[in-house]
Amino acid sequence: MKFLIKSLVFILILIAGYFSFIYFLHYSDGVRAGKLVKFSSKGYIFKTWEGEISQGVSDAQTFVFSVEDNEKQVIEDLNEFQGKFVKLHYFERYKSLFWLGDTKYFITKVEKEKN
């Protein structure tokens, strides 16, 4: 019985460590610029904010991103700048977490571009 309890505790610690690693540690961060062509809230149970900027002439040059619900100013700015050129500050997680968004890229700041 003690072995079973210790095994369960060990497995729970491993799972908590795995999700903490994915959530809190960022793989990369940076800035991308382009024309904001899509931004919407979607999902049945877990509503997430998803968007896309065009970085060139073809559809192959797009950057797809997510925004966490607690980023109220970012959501407001992206809704306001729809169809405009923007600069997006982001971080990348190691994996996507379905309740946060469809992508590994999460926007932390939005700036409207002059041109």
C-alpha positions in Angstrom: 0.0 0.0 0.0 2.8 2.4 0.8 4.4 1.7 -2.5 1.2 2.5 -4.3 0.8 5.9 -2.5 4.5 6.8 -3.1 4.1 5.9 -6.8 1.0 8.0 -7.1 2.6 11.0 -5.4 5.7 10.6 -7.7 3.5 10.5 -10.8 1.6 13.6 -9.7 4.8 15.5 -9.0 6.1 14.5 -12.5 2.8 15.7 -14.2 2.9 19.0 -12.2 6.5 19.5 -13.1 5.9 18.8 -16.8 3.0 21.3 -17.0 5.0 23.9 -15.0 7.9 23.5 -17.4 5.7 24.0 -20.4 3.8 27.0 -18.9 6.5 29.0 -17.2 9.6 28.4 -19.3 9.7 30.1 -22.7 11.5 28.6 -25.7 12.0 31.9 -27.5 10.8 35.5 -27.7 10.8 38.2 -30.3 9.0 40.6 -32.5 7.1 40.1 -35.7 5.5 42.7 -38.0 2.9 42.5 -40.6 -0.7 43.3 -41.5 -3.3 42.0 -39.0 -5.6 40.0 -41.2 -7.5 37.9 -38.6 -8.3 38.1 -34.9 -11.1 36.2 -33.2 -12.3 34.4 -30.1 -13.1 30.7 -30.7 -13.8 27.4 -29.0 -16.7 25.5 -27.4 -15.6 24.9 -23.9 -12.3 26.8 -23.7 -12.6 30.2 -25.5 -9.3 31.2 -26.9 -8.1 34.3 -28.8 -6.4 33.5 -32.1 -5.0 35.7 -34.8 -2.9 35.9 -37.9 -0.7 38.5 -39.5 0.4 38.6 -43.2 4.2 39.1 -43.5 4.4 39.1 -47.3 2.6 38.6 -50.6 1.8 34.9 -50.4 -0.3 32.9 -47.8 2.9 31.0 -46.9 4.3 34.1 -45.2 1.8 34.3 -42.3 2.3 34.3 -38.5 -0.4 32.6 -36.5 -0.6 33.4 -32.8 -2.7 33.2 -29.6 -3.4 35.6 -26.9 -4.0 34.7 -23.2 -7.3 35.9 -21.7 -5.5 37.9 -19.0 -3.9 40.1 -21.7 -6.8 42.6 -21.8 -4.9 45.5 -23.3 -3.4 43.2 -26.1 -6.9 41.9 -27.0 -8.3 45.5 -27.1 -5.4 46.7 -29.2 -5.7 43.8 -31.7 -9.4 44.4 -32.1 -8.7 48.1 -32.7 -5.9 47.5 -35.2 -7.7 45.0 -37.4 -6.5 45.5 -41.1 -3.6 47.7 -40.0 0.1 47.1 -39.9 1.3 46.0 -36.4 4.4 45.0 -34.6 3.8 42.0 -32.2 6.0 41.2 -29.2 5.7 37.5 -28.4 7.1 34.5 -26.6 7.1 30.9 -27.7 6.3 27.9 -25.4 7.7 24.5 -25.9 4.3 23.0 -26.6 0.8 24.4 -27.0 -1.7 24.0 -24.2 -5.2 23.5 -25.6 -6.9 25.6 -22.9 -4.7 28.6 -23.6 -4.6 28.7 -27.4 -4.0 26.7 -30.6 -0.4 27.8 -31.1 2.8 28.0 -29.2 3.2 31.7 -29.9 1.6 34.2 -27.4 1.4 37.9 -27.8 2.5 40.2 -24.9 2.4 43.6 -26.6 1.0 45.2 -29.7 2.3 48.4 -31.5 0.7 50.0 -34.5 3.2 50.6 -37.3 3.4 53.9 -39.0 3.5 52.7 -42.6 
